[in-house]
Amino acid sequence: MIKPNWHTFKANFSENPQSNFEWFCYLLFCKEFKQDKGIFRYKNQSAIETNPVEIGDEVIGWQAKFYETSLSKHKKEILETLERAKRDYPKITKIIFFIYANKEWAQNKGQKPKGLKEVEEKAKELNIEIEWRGTSFFESPFVSIENEIIAKHFFTFDKSIFDLIKEQQKHTENILKQIKTTFNFKNQVFDIDRNEVIDKLKNTQSQVVVLSGVVGVGKTAIIKKYYEKTKRGNSFLCF
């Protein structure tokens, strides 16, 4: 279980906390709505961070903001976000606001603060439901337990699963870098056609495949070729 530590977050990502906070929220949003292959977005996406997703009868967008000041000071910005979201995505029904703020909305004698009321009234006028994801969300079991692997990357100084995978990918590259897939003969470079074997590897349904042959026949060269053809779409690691 990982307890959110925003001091650690700021120390880890001091060069650009907003960008890394967006990535954190994007991963959580994808997990919640089972968008394992990601969500399309444009550079400088209007109003929301990615295209909205359709879940049942709902069309859901999201926004992530890392504020070093109180949330109430950003009321105007939030109102503008709502208006642009409805203008550019007319079918949108809900916006989830992931927010870190120096101070969240503060009650006024037990009542909703004026700024929050104005935002919610504007959302109601535009027929958009707002869901606030603040401190309590990041402390929830969904983040701290169910998505502990993600939270660890952002809230601890330990190496996360992302760091370990990156290290192993680099290790794989270093192993295969030494393997030659061509040979020189009389000042000419030759490359043996291994596509038939590679295609068999790509199309097999078996969970375990043994590649065998005498020394020097090119077993590791085949693995390197296979790696080069498939590394972008798969998790390919060598040990």
WOQUIPE-V562881 format. One record per backbone hydrogen bond with DSSP energy under -0.5 kcal/mol. CO is the residue of the C=O (numbers start at 0). NH is the residue of the N-H. E is the energy in kcal/mol with one decimal. If there is no record, write none. Layout:
# WOQUIPE-V562881
((CO | NH | E) (CO | NH | E))
This chain:
# WOQUIPE-V562881
((0 | 2 | -0.5) (4 | 8 | -2.1) (5 | 9 | -2.4) (6 | 10 | -1.9) (7 | 11 | -2.8) (8 | 12 | -2.2) (10 | 13 | -0.7) (12 | 15 | -1.1) (15 | 19 | -1.8) (16 | 20 | -2.3) (17 | 21 | -2.2) (18 | 22 | -1.8) (19 | 23 | -2.3) (20 | 24 | -2.5) (21 | 25 | -2.5) (22 | 26 | -2.4) (23 | 27 | -1.9) (24 | 28 | -2.8) (25 | 29 | -2.6) (26 | 30 | -2.1) (27 | 31 | -2.5) (28 | 32 | -2.2) (29 | 34 | -2.7) (30 | 33 | -0.9) (33 | 35 | -0.7) (34 | 37 | -2.1) (39 | 50 | -2.6) (41 | 44 | -1.1) (45 | 47 | -2.9) (52 | 54 | -0.7) (52 | 59 | -3.1) (53 | 55 | -0.5) (54 | 57 | -2.2) (57 | 54 | -2.3) (57 | 59 | -0.5) (58 | 92 | -2.7) (58 | 93 | -1.8) (59 | 52 | -2.6) (60 | 95 | -2.4) (61 | 48 | -2.6) (62 | 97 | -3.1) (64 | 66 | -0.8) (64 | 99 | -2.5) (68 | 101 | -1.4) (68 | 102 | -0.6) (69 | 72 | -1.1) (70 | 73 | -2.1) (71 | 74 | -1.2) (73 | 77 | -2.1) (74 | 78 | -2.4) (75 | 79 | -2.3) (76 | 80 | -1.9) (77 | 81 | -2.0) (78 | 82 | -2.0) (79 | 83 | -2.5) (80 | 84 | -2.4) (81 | 85 | -2.1) (82 | 86 | -1.9) (83 | 87 | -2.7) (84 | 88 | -2.1) (88 | 91 | -2.4) (92 | 128 | -3.0) (93 | 60 | -2.7) (94 | 96 | -0.6) (94 | 130 | -2.1) (95 | 62 | -2.6) (95 | 97 | -0.8) (96 | 98 | -0.6) (96 | 132 | -3.3) (97 | 64 | -2.5) (99 | 66 | -3.7) (102 | 70 | -3.3) (106 | 108 | -0.6) (107 | 110 | -1.3) (110 | 107 | -2.9) (112 | 116 | -2.1) (113 | 117 | -2.3) (114 | 118 | -2.0) (115 | 119 | -2.5) (116 | 120 | -2.5) (117 | 121 | -2.1) (118 | 122 | -2.3) (119 | 123 | -2.2) (120 | 124 | -2.2) (121 | 125 | -1.8) (122 | 127 | -3.1) (123 | 126 | -1.0) (128 | 94 | -2.6) (130 | 96 | -2.7) (131 | 133 | -0.6) (132 | 98 | -2.8) (133 | 136 | -0.7) (133 | 137 | -1.7) (134 | 138 | -1.3) (136 | 139 | -1.5) (139 | 142 | -0.7) (139 | 143 | -2.7) (140 | 144 | -1.9) (140 | 145 | -2.8) (141 | 146 | -0.7) (143 | 1 | -2.0) (144 | 147 | -1.3) (146 | 150 | -2.5) (147 | 151 | -2.6) (148 | 152 | -0.9) (149 | 152 | -0.7) (149 | 153 | -1.0) (150 | 154 | -2.4) (151 | 155 | -1.2) (159 | 163 | -2.2) (160 | 164 | -2.4) (161 | 165 | -2.2) (162 | 166 | -2.3) (163 | 167 | -2.3) (164 | 168 | -2.6) (165 | 169 | -2.0) (166 | 170 | -2.2) (167 | 171 | -2.4) (168 | 172 | -2.3) (169 | 173 | -2.2) (170 | 174 | -2.1) (171 | 175 | -2.3) (172 | 176 | -1.7) (173 | 177 | -0.7) (174 | 177 | -0.7) (175 | 178 | -1.3) (182 | 189 | -3.0) (184 | 187 | -0.9) (187 | 184 | -2.6) (187 | 189 | -0.5) (189 | 182 | -2.1) (191 | 193 | -0.7) (193 | 197 | -2.2) (194 | 198 | -2.8) (195 | 199 | -1.6) (196 | 200 | -2.1) (197 | 201 | -2.6) (198 | 202 | -2.0) (199 | 203 | -1.0) (208 | 210 | -0.6) (209 | 211 | -0.7) (213 | 216 | -1.7) (217 | 221 | -1.9) (218 | 222 | -1.8) (219 | 223 | -2.3) (220 | 224 | -2.3) (221 | 225 | -2.9) (222 | 226 | -2.7) (223 | 227 | -2.5) (224 | 228 | -1.6) (225 | 229 | -1.4) (226 | 230 | -2.3) (229 | 232 | -1.0) (229 | 233 | -1.0) (233 | 235 | -1.0) (234 | 236 | -0.6))
